[in-house]
Amino acid sequence: MVDNENCCLVVTTGGTGPAKRDVTPEATEAVCDRMMPGFGELMRAESLKYVPTAILSRQTAGLRGSSLIINLPGKPKSIRECLDAVFPAVPYCIDLMQGPYLECNENVIKPFRPKNK
């Protein structure tokens, strides 16, 4: 999707736990040029508000070319909580990578973009 379709954002769900079958973070790290650890840190911090086992989750994010790849947890409720936490930074991250300008429905979620000086 990144290399052939030029997607600026790829989001995965699931495979981020400690089970042997959970290999999504390793697969993401294998294809990324640079990792973005702040995304995983924030997702775990947000999840800790709801469950003490959030420390077992291994969500991550990274950059491949001009694309952002984000690994979310697998449970729908957790996906929403984590995506709500990190999404405000996504449009600006893509701006910084010179990707397309992402417009958001601010009634759903408000992106953060610094004000022009």
Secondary structure by P-SEA (a helix, b strand, c coil): ccccccccbbbbcccccccccccaaaaaaaacccccaaaaaaaaaaaaacccccccccccccccccbbbbbbcccaaaaaaaaaacccaaaaaaaaacccccccccccbbbbbcccc
